[in-house]
């Protein structure tokens, strides 16, 4: 079925970082009452002009919808609303923390959804993925997202809701991987258990 919703976007091949796709997560660092959500940081290669154009069109459609629905304060110029997509060769939303090495050469955006709206997660053949070890930061895939206007707690802009996820290929895990017990304890000859 063809997509007729201008705020709904399906990406091309992207990389996943900071993923919480199989189990919701609450970041309580800044808000101890934060609700658990499914979420992912999406890394879009800058060479993927088609995906970038679709993302930009979805964001503009959400801004227009925000004006039509009177979500924004009267007189808000929509071209001045914060951009939900960042340059991975630049700085994070705080303006001074650089993005990690994995973000270089990519555009970066976050997508999330409430715990009761779990995204469907499928493989390259559209078969459901049940095994949570199949999904990790570093894999390649596609996401379906919905952009939406918001005006909440004095902030207004465009948010991004995670709808569906497709894994296309494994990739180098991001954030370091956990060493095996064999790596840590096996055959180094340095430890005498009888000592």
LUMFI-466515 format. One line per 10 residues: their letters; for each residue x, y, z of N, C-alpha, C. Coordinates in nm, 4 decimals, decimal comma, padded with zeros to 6 digits, always signed. Layout:
N
A> X Y Z X Y Z X Y Z ~ ...
***
This chain:
195
XXXXXXXXXX> +00,0848 -00,1177 +00,0000 +00,0000 +00,0000 +00,0000 +00,0893 +00,1241 +00,0000 ~ +00,0588 +00,2186 -00,0844 +00,1390 +00,3405 -00,0965 +00,1197 +00,4294 +00,0267 ~ +00,2284 +00,4946 +00,0665 +00,2237 +00,5863 +00,1791 +00,1662 +00,7197 +00,1318 ~ +00,0575 +00,7634 +00,1924 +00,0007 +00,8932 +00,1570 +00,0163 +00,9938 +00,2708 ~ +00,0790 +00,9530 +00,3801 +00,1020 +01,0422 +00,4939 +00,2360 +01,1129 +00,4725 ~ +00,2372 +01,2432 +00,4512 +00,3633 +01,3119 +00,4200 +00,4620 +01,3185 +00,5366 ~ +00,4156 +01,2894 +00,6588 +00,5071 +01,2921 +00,7736 +00,5656 +01,1538 +00,8039 ~ +00,5215 +01,0518 +00,7294 +00,5703 +00,9147 +00,7490 +00,6847 +00,8893 +00,6509 ~ +00,7996 +00,8474 +00,7021 +00,9184 +00,8295 +00,6195 +00,9785 +00,6916 +00,6458 ~ +01,0142 +00,6219 +00,5383 +01,0899 +00,4972 +00,5470 +01,2277 +00,5268 +00,4895
XXXXXXXXXX> +01,3305 +00,5033 +00,5687 +01,4665 +00,5372 +00,5264 +01,5236 +00,4333 +00,4308 ~ +01,6360 +00,4686 +00,3704 +01,7208 +00,3724 +00,3033 +01,8061 +00,3046 +00,4093 ~ +01,9185 +00,2468 +00,3705 +02,0058 +00,1740 +00,4621 +02,0772 +00,2717 +00,5560 ~ +02,0554 +00,2528 +00,6858 +02,1123 +00,3385 +00,7906 +02,1778 +00,2508 +00,8967 ~ +02,2515 +00,3141 +00,9855 +02,3153 +00,2410 +01,0950 +02,2480 +00,2792 +01,2256 ~ +02,2384 +00,1820 +01,3179 +02,1724 +00,2060 +01,4463 +02,2763 +00,2271 +01,5559 ~ +02,2505 +00,3254 +01,6403 +02,3348 +00,3520 +01,7560 +02,2432 +00,3758 +01,8760 ~ +02,2959 +00,3614 +01,9944 +02,2176 +00,3815 +02,1179 +02,0795 +00,3184 +02,1047 ~ +02,0770 +00,1934 +02,0628 +01,9477 +00,1306 +02,0370 +01,8869 +00,0688 +02,1625 ~ +01,7580 +00,0903 +02,1749 +01,6724 +00,0265 +02,2758 +01,5457 -00,0142 +02,2016
XXXXXXXXXX> +01,5630 -00,1055 +02,1063 +01,4554 -00,1427 +02,0152 +01,3766 -00,2628 +02,0655 ~ +01,4428 -00,3554 +02,1330 +01,3754 -00,4773 +02,1774 +01,3181 -00,4655 +02,3185 ~ +01,3696 -00,3696 +02,3944 +01,3241 -00,3511 +02,5325 +01,3245 -00,2020 +02,5636 ~ +01,2142 -00,1494 +02,6177 +01,2111 -00,0056 +02,6469 +01,3108 +00,0320 +02,7562 ~ +01,3569 +00,1558 +02,7508 +01,4604 +00,2051 +02,8410 +01,4223 +00,3448 +02,8889 ~ +01,4484 +00,3717 +03,0154 +01,4245 +00,5048 +03,0718 +01,5579 +00,5660 +03,1111 ~ +01,5909 +00,6779 +03,0512 +01,7125 +00,7507 +03,0881 +01,6784 +00,8412 +03,2063 ~ +01,7142 +00,7955 +03,3251 +01,6786 +00,8685 +03,4468 +01,7899 +00,9615 +03,4944 ~ +01,8916 +00,9819 +03,4109 +02,0027 +01,0686 +03,4492 +01,9554 +01,2096 +03,4796 ~ +01,8786 +01,2679 +03,3879 +01,8302 +01,4047 +03,4066 +01,6892 +01,4105 +03,4629
XXXXXXXXXX> +01,6146 +01,3016 +03,4517 +01,4769 +01,2981 +03,4997 +01,4513 +01,1642 +03,5670 ~ +01,4508 +01,1620 +03,7013 +01,4293 +01,0341 +03,7706 +01,2927 +00,9724 +03,7423 ~ +01,1986 +01,0517 +03,6892 +01,0642 +01,0011 +03,6589 +01,0447 +00,9719 +03,5107 ~ +01,1537 +00,9657 +03,4345 +01,1426 +00,9413 +03,2909 +01,0738 +00,8078 +03,2645 ~ +00,9853 +00,8085 +03,1645 +00,9147 +00,6844 +03,1316 +00,9967 +00,6011 +03,0340 ~ +00,9903 +00,4685 +03,0461 +01,0630 +00,3828 +02,9519 +01,0082 +00,3979 +02,8103 ~ +01,0995 +00,4001 +02,7123 +01,0613 +00,4118 +02,5716 +01,1488 +00,3208 +02,4873 ~ +01,0944 +00,2828 +02,3721 +01,1761 +00,2199 +02,2683 +01,2425 +00,3344 +02,1934 ~ +01,3707 +00,3191 +02,1610 +01,4391 +00,4307 +02,0957 +01,5624 +00,3831 +02,0194 ~ +01,6066 +00,4695 +01,9282 +01,7276 +00,4431 +01,8519 +01,7803 +00,5755 +01,7988
XXXXXXXXXX> +01,9121 +00,5863 +01,7928 +01,9764 +00,6964 +01,7222 +02,0101 +00,6434 +01,5838 ~ +01,9660 +00,7160 +01,4818 +01,9791 +00,6712 +01,3431 +02,0903 +00,7508 +01,2750 ~ +02,1844 +00,6794 +01,2123 +02,2955 +00,7410 +01,1401 +02,2717 +00,7229 +00,9903 ~ +02,2491 +00,8344 +00,9218 +02,2180 +00,8324 +00,7787 +02,3421 +00,8760 +00,7012 ~ +02,4008 +00,7887 +00,6188 +02,5166 +00,8311 +00,5398 +02,4822 +00,9542 +00,4557 ~ +02,5712 +01,0536 +00,4571 +02,5438 +01,1784 +00,3850 +02,5296 +01,1581 +00,2349 ~ +02,5820 +01,0492 +00,1818 +02,5692 +01,0213 +00,0397 +02,4315 +00,9711 -00,0018 ~ +02,3441 +00,9404 +00,0949 +02,2104 +00,8887 +00,0645 +02,1139 +01,0061 +00,0449 ~ +02,1238 +01,0708 -00,0705 +02,0434 +01,1898 -00,0987 +01,8940 +01,1607 -00,0960 ~ +01,8529 +01,0415 -00,1402 +01,7101 +01,0082 -00,1446 +01,6502 +01,0035 -00,0046
XXXXXXXXXX> +01,7196 +00,9361 +00,0893 +01,6682 +00,9295 +00,2263 +01,6674 +01,0680 +00,2898 ~ +01,7727 +01,1443 +00,2695 +01,7803 +01,2779 +00,3291 +01,6668 +01,3658 +00,2769 ~ +01,6371 +01,3573 +00,1484 +01,5267 +01,4361 +00,0915 +01,3930 +01,3949 +00,1533 ~ +01,3731 +01,2639 +00,1719 +01,2481 +01,2171 +00,2332 +01,2366 +01,2652 +00,3780 ~ +01,3481 +01,2609 +00,4523 +01,3458 +01,3080 +00,5903 +01,3124 +01,4566 +00,5967 ~ +01,3769 +01,5356 +00,5125 +01,3518 +01,6804 +00,5101 +01,2061 +01,7106 +00,4739 ~ +01,1522 +01,6361 +00,3762 +01,0120 +01,6562 +00,3377 +00,9182 +01,6202 +00,4528 ~ +00,9480 +01,5122 +00,5253 +00,8656 +01,4728 +00,6397 +00,8679 +01,5768 +00,7502 ~ +00,9849 +01,6348 +00,7746 +00,9980 +01,7391 +00,8772 +00,9186 +01,8626 +00,8370 ~ +00,9301 +01,9048 +00,7112 +00,8560 +02,0226 +00,6644 +00,7054 +01,9988 +00,6722
XXXXXXXXXX> +00,6611 +01,8773 +00,6394 +00,5186 +01,8448 +00,6485 +00,4712 +01,8515 +00,7937 ~ +00,5545 +01,8071 +00,8874 +00,5180 +01,8137 +01,0293 +00,5094 +01,9592 +01,0764 ~ +00,6012 +02,0440 +01,0294 +00,5960 +02,1863 +01,0656 +00,4667 +02,2498 +01,0147 ~ +00,4308 +02,2204 +00,8902 +00,3071 +02,2755 +00,8334 +00,1856 +02,2249 +00,9108 ~ +00,1891 +02,0965 +00,9470 +00,0797 +02,0404 +01,0263 +00,0702 +02,1110 +01,1615 ~ +00,1856 +02,1430 +01,2195 +00,1866 +02,2148 +01,3463 +00,1224 +02,3516 +01,3363 ~ +00,1460 +02,4197 +01,2252 +00,0809 +02,5497 +01,2034 -00,0697 +02,5325 +01,1860 ~ -00,1086 +02,4349 +01,1050 -00,2511 +02,4107 +01,0797 -00,3247 +02,3726 +01,2077 ~ -00,2608 +02,2934 +01,2926 -00,3241 +02,2478 +01,4166 -00,3033 +02,3453 +01,5319 ~ -00,2390 +02,4582 +01,5024 -00,2103 +02,5622 +01,6032 -00,1315 +02,5066 +01,7218
XXXXXXXXXX> -00,0367 +02,4164 +01,6886 +00,0510 +02,3593 +01,7911 +00,1564 +02,4598 +01,8348 ~ +00,1943 +02,5508 +01,7450 +00,3007 +02,6461 +01,7744 +00,2420 +02,7791 +01,8191 ~ +00,3219 +02,8529 +01,8956 +00,2780 +02,9855 +01,9385 +00,2521 +03,0715 +01,8156 ~ +00,1514 +03,1547 +01,8250 +00,1177 +03,2408 +01,7117 +00,2373 +03,3266 +01,6722 ~ +00,2624 +03,3329 +01,5431 +00,3725 +03,4131 +01,4924 +00,5061 +03,3408 +01,4878 ~ +00,5093 +03,2130 +01,5290 +00,6351 +03,1373 +01,5254 +00,6772 +03,1138 +01,3804 ~ +00,7963 +03,1599 +01,3425 +00,8437 +03,1294 +01,2070 +00,8934 +02,9845 +01,2031 ~ +00,8289 +02,9023 +01,1194 +00,8629 +02,7594 +01,1226 +01,0045 +02,7325 +01,0764 ~ +01,0642 +02,8257 +00,9997 +01,2029 +02,8032 +00,9577 +01,3011 +02,8251 +01,0720 ~ +01,2535 +02,8780 +01,1845 +01,3399 +02,8992 +01,3012 +01,3254 +02,7896 +01,4070
XXXXXXXXXX> +01,2361 +02,6930 +01,3829 +01,2204 +02,5825 +01,4781 +01,3470 +02,4967 +01,4775 ~ +01,3834 +02,4366 +01,5909 +01,5044 +02,3538 +01,5945 +01,4941 +02,2350 +01,5001 ~ +01,6054 +02,2049 +01,4354 +01,6122 +02,0941 +01,3408 +01,6312 +01,9641 +01,4185 ~ +01,5471 +01,8618 +01,3959 +01,5642 +01,7340 +01,4662 +01,6746 +01,6462 +01,4082 ~ +01,7426 +01,6947 +01,3032 +01,8525 +01,6198 +01,2419 +01,9809 +01,6996 +01,2598 ~ +02,0874 +01,6315 +01,3050 +02,2159 +01,6973 +01,3290 +02,3221 +01,6439 +01,2343 ~ +02,4245 +01,7234 +01,2165 +02,5390 +01,6847 +01,1348 +02,6353 +01,6054 +01,2227 ~ +02,6582 +01,4796 +01,1908 +02,7464 +01,3944 +01,2706 +02,8915 +01,4394 +01,2710 ~ +02,9286 +01,5296 +01,1792 +03,0638 +01,5860 +01,1786 +03,0723 +01,7092 +01,2671 ~ +02,9602 +01,7456 +01,3281 +02,9559 +01,8652 +01,4130 +02,9351 +01,8306 +01,5588
XXXXXXXXXX> +02,8420 +01,9040 +01,6217 +02,8193 +01,8936 +01,7657 +02,6776 +01,8482 +01,7960 ~ +02,6644 +01,7855 +01,9139 +02,5338 +01,7400 +01,9616 +02,4438 +01,8605 +01,9884 ~ +02,3202 +01,8344 +02,0269 +02,2213 +01,9408 +02,0481 +02,2664 +02,0435 +02,1509 ~ +02,3575 +02,0057 +02,2424 +02,4037 +02,1023 +02,3428 +02,4963 +02,2079 +02,2836 ~ +02,5443 +02,1862 +02,1604 +02,6259 +02,2849 +02,0918 +02,7753 +02,2790 +02,1182 ~ +02,8208 +02,1937 +02,2112 +02,9648 +02,1873 +02,2396 +03,0209 +02,0460 +02,2509 ~ +02,9386 +01,9453 +02,2615 +02,9868 +01,8078 +02,2699 +02,9911 +01,7480 +02,1295 ~ +03,1094 +01,7094 +02,0797 +03,1153 +01,6523 +01,9447 +03,0509 +01,5136 +01,9410 ~ +02,9986 +01,4792 +01,8241 +02,9461 +01,3442 +01,8054 +03,0615 +01,2455 +01,8044 ~ +03,0314 +01,1197 +01,8320 +03,1317 +01,0141 +01,8318 +03,1808 +00,9830 +01,6914
XXXXXXXXXX> +03,2885 +00,9079 +01,6845 +03,3525 +00,8721 +01,5587 +03,2560 +00,8002 +01,4637 ~ +03,1636 +00,7196 +01,5194 +03,0701 +00,6445 +01,4354 +02,9742 +00,7352 +01,3577 ~ +02,9611 +00,8607 +01,4014 +02,8683 +00,9547 +01,3376 +02,9310 +01,0331 +01,2229 ~ +03,0625 +01,0244 +01,2083 +03,1308 +01,0994 +01,1033 +03,0785 +01,0586 +00,9660 ~ +03,0537 +01,1577 +00,8810 +03,0034 +01,1319 +00,7473 +02,8555 +01,0987 +00,7430 ~ +02,7856 +01,1224 +00,8545 +02,6430 +01,0894 +00,8623 +02,5620 +01,2072 +00,9141 ~ +02,4336 +01,2058 +00,8839 +02,3376 +01,2885 +00,9549 +02,2800 +01,2013 +01,0655 ~ +02,2407 +01,2641 +01,1758 +02,2012 +01,1904 +01,2956 +02,0649 +01,2397 +01,3438 ~ +01,9758 +01,1452 +01,3751 +01,8505 +01,1832 +01,4405 +01,8067 +01,0725 +01,5353 ~ +01,7223 +01,1107 +01,6312 +01,6708 +01,0164 +01,7297 +01,5236 +00,9882 +01,7008
XXXXXXXXXX> +01,4836 +00,8645 +01,7230 +01,3430 +00,8261 +01,7095 +01,3060 +00,7422 +01,8305 ~ +01,1867 +00,7654 +01,8843 +01,1429 +00,6887 +02,0009 +00,9910 +00,6755 +01,9997 ~ +00,9425 +00,5835 +02,0823 +00,7982 +00,5671 +02,1004 +00,7725 +00,5124 +02,2399 ~ +00,6527 +00,5336 +02,2859 +00,6148 +00,4895 +02,4207 +00,6177 +00,3377 +02,4303 ~ +00,6345 +00,2882 +02,5521 +00,6473 +00,1442 +02,5755 +00,5268 +00,0659 +02,5253 ~ +00,4088 +00,1252 +02,5289 +00,2888 +00,0531 +02,4835 +00,2745 +00,0518 +02,3312 ~ +00,3678 +00,1170 +02,2596 +00,3620 +00,1210 +02,1123 +00,4858 +00,0543 +02,0515 ~ +00,5183 -00,0651 +02,0983 +00,6392 -00,1365 +02,0538 +00,6466 -00,1435 +01,9016 ~ +00,7614 -00,1036 +01,8454 +00,7750 -00,1132 +01,6999 +00,7865 -00,2590 +01,6551 ~ +00,7380 -00,2874 +01,5365 +00,7621 -00,4194 +01,4772 +00,9084 -00,4237 +01,4355
XXXXXXXXXX> +00,9751 -00,5361 +01,4609 +01,1168 -00,5529 +01,4275 +01,1281 -00,6768 +01,3402 ~ +01,1760 -00,6561 +01,2160 +01,1821 -00,7660 +01,1203 +01,3208 -00,7749 +01,0574 ~ +01,3468 -00,8892 +00,9924 +01,4740 -00,9081 +00,9225 +01,4600 -00,8629 +00,7770 ~ +01,5615 -00,8887 +00,6965 +01,5625 -00,8450 +00,5565 +01,4495 -00,9079 +00,4747 ~ +01,3956 -01,0225 +00,5216 +01,2846 -01,0892 +00,4531 +01,1498 -01,0585 +00,5165 ~ +01,1474 -00,9578 +00,6030 +01,0258 -00,9139 +00,6740 +00,9719 -01,0190 +00,7708 ~ +01,0611 -01,1084 +00,8191 +01,0229 -01,2055 +00,9211 +01,0520 -01,1456 +01,0584 ~ +00,9624 -01,1619 +01,1558 +00,9849 -01,1029 +01,2881 +01,1150 -01,1512 +01,3515 ~ +01,1844 -01,0601 +01,4165 +01,3051 -01,0943 +01,4928 +01,2639 -01,1069 +01,6382 ~ +01,2872 -01,2250 +01,6943 +01,2507 -01,2543 +01,8330 +01,3728 -01,2468 +01,9236
XXXXXXXXXX> +01,4866 -01,2939 +01,8746 +01,6101 -01,3017 +01,9532 +01,6677 -01,1617 +01,9739 ~ +01,6707 -01,1112 +02,0980 +01,7199 -00,9755 +02,1217 +01,8677 -00,9567 +02,0899 ~ +01,9454 -01,0662 +02,0833 +02,0879 -01,0513 +02,0517 +02,1103 -01,0167 +01,9041 ~ +02,0061 -01,0297 +01,8217 +02,0160 -00,9948 +01,6800 +02,0195 -00,8433 +01,6582 ~ +01,9709 -00,7697 +01,7569 +01,9611 -00,6237 +01,7448 +02,0597 -00,5613 +01,8430 ~ +02,1503 -00,4787 +01,7906 +02,2507 -00,4132 +01,8751 +02,2979 -00,2866 +01,8048 ~ +02,3610 -00,1983 +01,8798 +02,4160 -00,0763 +01,8217 +02,5298 -00,1140 +01,7280 ~ +02,5164 -00,0720 +01,6024 +02,6162 -00,1038 +01,5011 +02,5589 -00,1757 +01,3813 ~ +02,4399 -00,2373 +01,3944 +02,3811 -00,3062 +01,2794 +02,3323 -00,2047 +01,1763 ~ +02,3095 -00,2566 +01,0553 +02,2558 -00,1763 +00,9450 +02,1122 -00,2188 +00,9194
XXXXXXXXXX> +02,0270 -00,1218 +00,8889 +01,8880 -00,1538 +00,8632 +01,8127 -00,0345 +00,8082 ~ +01,6822 -00,0410 +00,8222 +01,5950 +00,0692 +00,7817 +01,4975 +00,0952 +00,8957 ~ +01,4493 +00,2173 +00,9037 +01,3461 +00,2498 +01,0019 +01,2317 +00,3209 +00,9318 ~ +01,1127 +00,3010 +00,9842 +00,9958 +00,3789 +00,9452 +00,9657 +00,4699 +01,0630 ~ +00,9527 +00,5995 +01,0363 +00,9301 +00,6974 +01,1414 +00,8168 +00,7910 +01,1020 ~ +00,7561 +00,8528 +01,2021 +00,6568 +00,9580 +01,1813 +00,7088 +01,0849 +01,2472 ~ +00,7166 +01,1934 +01,1720 +00,7507 +01,3231 +01,2297 +00,6227 +01,3900 +01,2772 ~ +00,6321 +01,4636 +01,3873 +00,5136 +01,5287 +01,4439 +00,5521 +01,6622 +01,5075 ~ +00,4603 +01,7587 +01,5074 +00,4872 +01,8863 +01,5728 +00,4636 +01,8737 +01,7235 ~ +00,5424 +01,9468 +01,8017 +00,5176 +01,9483 +01,9461 +00,5340 +02,0888 +02,0020
XXXXXXXXXX> +00,4653 +02,1118 +02,1111 +00,4775 +02,2331 +02,1905 +00,4554 +02,1875 +02,3337 ~ +00,5659 +02,1670 +02,4060 +00,5572 +02,1046 +02,5379 +00,6585 +02,1678 +02,6318 ~ +00,6149 +02,2031 +02,7494 +00,7016 +02,2581 +02,8549 +00,7857 +02,3756 +02,8045 ~ +00,7223 +02,4614 +02,7247 +00,7920 +02,5798 +02,6751 +00,8813 +02,5568 +02,5553 ~ +00,8868 +02,4342 +02,5069 +00,9686 +02,4035 +02,3885 +00,8763 +02,3624 +02,2755 ~ +00,9122 +02,4051 +02,1546 +00,8347 +02,3652 +02,0382 +00,9286 +02,3248 +01,9260 ~ +00,8790 +02,2367 +01,8412 +00,9628 +02,1869 +01,7331 +00,8990 +02,0690 +01,6646 ~ +00,9837 +01,9794 +01,6118 +00,9388 +01,8587 +01,5428 +01,0032 +01,7387 +01,6106 ~ +00,9204 +01,6426 +01,6512 +00,9688 +01,5193 +01,7106 +00,9640 +01,4058 +01,6102 ~ +01,0184 +01,2916 +01,6492 +01,0265 +01,1774 +01,5585 +00,9858 +01,0502 +01,6332
XXXXXXXXXX> +00,8788 +00,9889 +01,5875 +00,8261 +00,8679 +01,6499 +00,8740 +00,7448 +01,5737 ~ +00,9252 +00,6466 +01,6460 +00,9713 +00,5205 +01,5877 +00,8500 +00,4310 +01,5614 ~ +00,8363 +00,3819 +01,4371 +00,7196 +00,3015 +01,4000 +00,7591 +00,1553 +01,3768 ~ +00,8517 +00,1308 +01,2828 +00,8951 -00,0050 +01,2496 +01,0443 -00,0069 +01,2238 ~ +01,1048 -00,1256 +01,2414 +01,2491 -00,1433 +01,2253 +01,2746 -00,2675 +01,1409 ~ +01,3695 -00,2542 +01,0472 +01,4117 -00,3694 +00,9670 +01,5633 -00,3818 +00,9754 ~ +01,6115 -00,4986 +01,0169 +01,7552 -00,5257 +01,0173 +01,7935 -00,5782 +00,8799 ~ +01,8974 -00,5162 +00,8198 +01,9458 -00,5602 +00,6892 +02,0768 -00,6367 +00,6985 ~ +02,1664 -00,5945 +00,7895 +02,2988 -00,6589 +00,7963 +02,3625 -00,6343 +00,9319 ~ +02,4469 -00,7282 +00,9720 +02,5261 -00,7082 +01,0925 +02,6309 -00,6016 +01,0652
XXXXXXXXXX> +02,6840 -00,5442 +01,1716 +02,7893 -00,4442 +01,1609 +02,8784 -00,4521 +01,2829 ~ +02,9858 -00,3758 +01,2813 +03,0753 -00,3736 +01,3965 +03,0004 -00,3130 +01,5149 ~ +02,9950 -00,3838 +01,6291 +02,9231 -00,3297 +01,7444 +02,9818 -00,1962 +01,7890 ~ +02,8931 -00,1038 +01,8227 +02,9348 +00,0271 +01,8719 +02,9359 +00,0269 +02,0237 ~ +03,0195 +00,1090 +02,0809 +03,0242 +00,1215 +02,2263 +03,1082 +00,0145 +02,2923 ~ +03,1847 -00,0565 +02,2138 +03,2692 -00,1615 +02,2717 +03,1877 -00,2863 +02,2975 ~ +03,2527 -00,3983 +02,2903 +03,1839 -00,5234 +02,3188 +03,2419 -00,5844 +02,4454 ~ +03,1644 -00,6669 +02,5069 +03,2022 -00,7311 +02,6315 +03,2964 -00,8471 +02,6024 ~ +03,4110 -00,8552 +02,6727 +03,5018 -00,9668 +02,6502 +03,4410 -01,0972 +02,7026 ~ +03,4812 -01,2076 +02,6413 +03,4320 -01,3372 +02,6875 +03,5066 -01,3767 +02,8148
XXXXXXXXXX> +03,4500 -01,4730 +02,8869 +03,5166 -01,5246 +03,0065 +03,6501 -01,5883 +02,9676 ~ +03,6545 -01,6525 +02,8511 +03,7784 -01,7130 +02,8025 +03,8864 -01,6065 +02,7825 ~ +03,8450 -01,4905 +02,7258 +03,9403 -01,3807 +02,7078 +03,9954 -01,3321 +02,8417 ~ +03,9082 -01,3224 +02,9408 +03,9497 -01,2689 +03,0699 +04,0286 -01,3692 +03,1541 ~ +03,9883 -01,4962 +03,1523 +04,0444 -01,5894 +03,2490 +04,1228 -01,7061 +03,1891 ~ +04,1157 -01,7252 +03,0586 +04,1701 -01,8480 +03,0016 +04,3158 -01,8398 +02,9617 ~ +04,3924 -01,9379 +03,0068 +04,5249 -01,9699 +02,9575 +04,6302 -01,8620 +02,9562 ~ +04,6236 -01,7624 +03,0451 +04,7282 -01,6607 +03,0407 +04,8483 -01,6966 +03,1268 ~ +04,8334 -01,7984 +03,2134 +04,9460 -01,8441 +03,2953 +04,9901 -01,7459 +03,4033 ~ +04,9215 -01,6339 +03,4173 +04,9627 -01,5349 +03,5163 +04,9007 -01,5578 +03,6527
XXXXX> +04,7941 -01,6370 +03,6580 +04,7222 -01,6531 +03,7830 +04,7397 -01,7952 +03,8344 ~ +04,7831 -01,8049 +03,9572 +04,7994 -01,9366 +04,0211 +04,6835 -01,9538 +04,1179 ~ +04,5853 -02,0412 +04,0854 +04,4689 -02,0570 +04,1723 +04,5039 -02,1141 +04,3087 ~ +04,6228 -02,1755 +04,3250 +04,6614 -02,2326 +04,4544 +04,7343 -02,1325 +04,5427 ~ +04,7683 -02,0174 +04,4859 +04,8436 -01,9186 +04,5642 +04,7566 -01,8514 +04,6669
***
